[in-house]
Amino acid sequence: MNADGTRGIHTKITVGAKLPALLWIGIGLLTIGGLLAAAAATVSYFGVRSSRRPEPIATPAGAPTVPLASGL
């Protein structure tokens, strides 16, 4: 508000710029992001998957062996 009690000045400001390459930059960044996400998923899948099988637990000598129940 002004010192004499009158209303302030109203302005309307607009700013614009033309960036024709911005669309292609956005498409390129989305493509690179998608490829990186696919690569990360692939590495995670093969990293979690183990190529080694766990070794069976050895039973002490002389311990009775219990057969596994079938159908469970």
DOSEBA-402212 format. One line per field, with one value per residue: residue number from 1; residue in one letter; x, y, z of N, C-alpha, C, O, CB in turn. Coordinates in pm, whole numbers. Glycine has a CB too. Layout:
nr: NUM/...;
rest: A/...;
neast: X/...;
nnorth: Y/...;
nup: Z/...;
caeast: X/...;
canorth: Y/...;
caup: Z/...;
ceast: X/...;
cnorth: Y/...;
cup: Z/...;
oeast: X/...;
onorth: Y/...;
oup: Z/...;
cbeast: X/...;
cbnorth: Y/...;
cbup: Z/...;
END
This chain:
nr: 1/2/3/4/5/6/7/8/9/10/11/12/13/14/15/16/17/18/19/20/21/22/23/24/25/26/27/28/29/30/31/32/33/34/35/36/37/38/39/40/41/42/43/44/45/46/47/48/49/50/51/52/53/54/55/56/57/58/59/60/61/62/63/64/65/66/67/68/69/70/71/72;
rest: M/N/A/D/G/T/R/G/I/H/T/K/I/T/V/G/A/K/L/P/A/L/L/W/I/G/I/G/L/L/T/I/G/G/L/L/A/A/A/A/A/T/V/S/Y/F/G/V/R/S/S/R/R/P/E/P/I/A/T/P/A/G/A/P/T/V/P/L/A/S/G/L;
neast: 84/47/194/-1/-237/-358/-426/-185/37/-58/85/151/351/517/722/910/1060/1215/1298/1395/1538/1486/1284/1396/1620/1498/1369/1593/1719/1523/1530/1794/1775/1585/1730/1941/1796/1700/1944/2032/1835/1885/2149/2101/1927/2089/2288/2169/2083/2225/2502/2620/2544/2411/2609/2543/2443/2668/2643/2725/2960/2825/2577/2224/2043/1770/1507/1380/1052/822/622/567;
nnorth: -116/227/526/724/583/489/236/-11/-49/-242/-498/-693/-943/-1126/-1397/-1553/-1815/-1971/-2294/-2508/-2748/-2867/-3062/-3284/-3324/-3399/-3637/-3790/-3806/-3947/-4189/-4276/-4304/-4511/-4721/-4745/-4824/-5074/-5207/-5205/-5364/-5607/-5665/-5684/-5903/-6118/-6099/-6167/-6419/-6722/-6910/-7118/-7412/-7477/-7654/-7982/-8042/-8189/-8497/-8610/-8878/-9194/-9104/-9143/-9160/-8983/-9046/-8827/-8696/-8771/-8585/-8350;
nup: 0/-70/80/112/135/-95/-341/-449/-733/-1009/-1197/-1487/-1578/-1819/-1919/-2163/-2356/-2630/-2682/-2888/-2887/-2648/-2622/-2754/-2597/-2357/-2439/-2502/-2248/-2105/-2246/-2197/-1919/-1905/-2024/-1841/-1616/-1704/-1732/-1466/-1348/-1476/-1391/-1116/-1110/-1205/-1017/-776/-824/-761/-869/-744/-570/-248/-11/114/453/666/836/1160/1220/1271/1347/1343/1038/909/700/447/445/198/-30/106;
caeast: 0/122/193/-124/-351/-410/-384/-56/38/-70/159/143/479/529/856/905/1183/1198/1405/1351/1610/1450/1207/1487/1703/1413/1352/1722/1741/1431/1580/1912/1726/1524/1836/2011/1707/1702/2075/2034/1749/1956/2261/2043/1872/2197/2365/2097/2082/2354/2537/2663/2441/2461/2658/2458/2495/2728/2598/2839/2975/2750/2444/2122/1990/1625/1467/1292/914/786/490/548;
canorth: 0/352/604/803/495/441/102/-23/-61/-379/-525/-828/-970/-1259/-1428/-1668/-1852/-2081/-2393/-2618/-2873/-2918/-3185/-3393/-3350/-3474/-3773/-3859/-3837/-4055/-4312/-4319/-4351/-4643/-4819/-4767/-4902/-5212/-5264/-5228/-5480/-5726/-5691/-5728/-6039/-6215/-6091/-6236/-6560/-6783/-7023/-7228/-7477/-7494/-7788/-8047/-8042/-8319/-8556/-8671/-9022/-9276/-9048/-9207/-9078/-8983/-9020/-8713/-8731/-8733/-8526/-8229;
caup: 0/-73/204/124/150/-223/-379/-516/-879/-1057/-1320/-1542/-1642/-1879/-1967/-2251/-2427/-2724/-2672/-2975/-2860/-2517/-2639/-2788/-2480/-2265/-2492/-2486/-2107/-2068/-2306/-2121/-1790/-1923/-2048/-1715/-1530/-1753/-1698/-1321/-1319/-1524/-1300/-990/-1127/-1212/-895/-670/-862/-728/-955/-657/-490/-111/20/213/590/697/963/1231/1200/1365/1376/1260/930/905/561/427/415/61/-45/186;
ceast: 90/106/63/-250/-410/-357/-249/-73/31/9/135/270/475/671/843/1038/1151/1321/1366/1419/1566/1370/1300/1582/1624/1393/1480/1749/1648/1477/1700/1870/1661/1627/1913/1925/1704/1834/2084/1949/1818/2070/2208/1992/1985/2286/2300/2095/2218/2380/2584/2542/2496/2502/2566/2525/2545/2675/2719/2841/2899/2613/2342/2070/1839/1585/1370/1152/881/646/467/579;
cnorth: 123/429/683/717/445/302/105/-37/-210/-392/-669/-849/-1112/-1275/-1553/-1692/-1968/-2170/-2513/-2750/-2936/-3048/-3303/-3426/-3433/-3618/-3854/-3897/-3947/-4190/-4365/-4371/-4488/-4753/-4849/-4848/-5049/-5280/-5294/-5349/-5610/-5764/-5741/-5871/-6142/-6210/-6166/-6386/-6620/-6902/-7141/-7285/-7493/-7639/-7852/-8045/-8182/-8368/-8618/-8822/-9097/-9221/-9116/-9111/-9093/-8955/-8901/-8761/-8685/-8675/-8402/-8108;
cup: 0/57/221/131/19/-253/-451/-667/-916/-1186/-1362/-1622/-1697/-1931/-2052/-2318/-2518/-2716/-2758/-2943/-2729/-2525/-2665/-2674/-2378/-2310/-2474/-2341/-2058/-2124/-2229/-1983/-1799/-1946/-1920/-1618/-1572/-1719/-1549/-1284/-1362/-1430/-1165/-999/-1126/-1089/-781/-697/-837/-820/-871/-584/-349/-87/124/351/621/831/1031/1210/1309/1398/1288/1154/927/760/555/392/276/61/39/109;
oeast: 196/15/20/-360/-504/-256/-206/-184/103/-1/101/294/435/732/773/1118/1068/1434/1312/1362/1606/1389/1284/1621/1678/1399/1476/1796/1688/1465/1708/1924/1680/1614/1948/1978/1704/1836/2137/1987/1809/2085/2267/2010/1976/2355/2370/2103/2318/2291/2588/2452/2615/2439/2516/2647/2474/2663/2807/2738/2909/2538/2369/2055/1786/1623/1290/1137/909/562/354/569;
onorth: 124/402/706/771/366/258/206/-36/-292/-306/-754/-782/-1205/-1181/-1647/-1600/-2053/-2125/-2610/-2856/-3048/-3137/-3409/-3541/-3527/-3710/-3971/-4008/-4032/-4293/-4484/-4471/-4572/-4863/-4964/-4932/-5138/-5397/-5398/-5427/-5711/-5880/-5832/-5951/-6242/-6308/-6223/-6468/-6569/-6984/-7254/-7212/-7521/-7733/-7782/-8046/-8281/-8292/-8672/-8885/-9063/-9286/-9144/-8992/-9204/-8853/-8879/-8858/-8571/-8712/-8352/-7997;
oup: 62/136/335/132/22/-198/-505/-719/-860/-1274/-1280/-1722/-1627/-1982/-2016/-2336/-2486/-2739/-2706/-2970/-2700/-2441/-2605/-2655/-2320/-2229/-2437/-2314/-1979/-2057/-2199/-1936/-1710/-1893/-1893/-1545/-1488/-1681/-1510/-1197/-1292/-1394/-1106/-907/-1055/-1059/-697/-606/-888/-845/-921/-543/-332/-136/212/362/604/927/964/1187/1427/1471/1171/1180/940/704/645/317/240/142/43/161;
cbeast: -96/77/311/-135/-456/-375/-489/21/167/-219/311/14/598/424/959/798/1298/1174/1430/1376/1759/1370/1106/1567/1752/1279/1311/1836/1722/1290/1618/2012/1627/1428/1932/2049/1565/1678/2188/1985/1613/2011/2347/1931/1792/2278/2386/1955/2041/2357/2645/2769/2397/2354/2805/2426/2386/2883/2484/2832/3125/2828/2442/2006/2054/1563/1400/1346/816/795/389/632;
cbnorth: -1/439/699/899/564/538/36/-141/6/-419/-499/-849/-950/-1281/-1449/-1650/-1888/-2030/-2435/-2581/-2848/-2813/-3171/-3358/-3215/-3407/-3769/-3770/-3712/-4024/-4289/-4201/-4253/-4640/-4769/-4632/-4843/-5215/-5168/-5104/-5465/-5703/-5564/-5634/-6049/-6193/-5947/-6182/-6578/-6826/-6984/-7180/-7615/-7451/-7785/-8193/-7996/-8310/-8664/-8638/-9064/-9291/-8894/-9259/-9117/-8876/-9147/-8621/-8669/-8856/-8628/-8231;
cbup: 121/-192/207/8/226/-336/-469/-462/-940/-1078/-1300/-1630/-1543/-1993/-1847/-2355/-2328/-2870/-2523/-3119/-2857/-2441/-2755/-2913/-2415/-2250/-2641/-2536/-2022/-2117/-2453/-2105/-1733/-2040/-2157/-1652/-1532/-1906/-1739/-1246/-1391/-1665/-1280/-947/-1259/-1336/-857/-657/-1010/-580/-1057/-556/-551/-9/72/171/693/699/940/1383/1202/1491/1354/1346/794/1005/498/318/518/-36/-11/308;
END
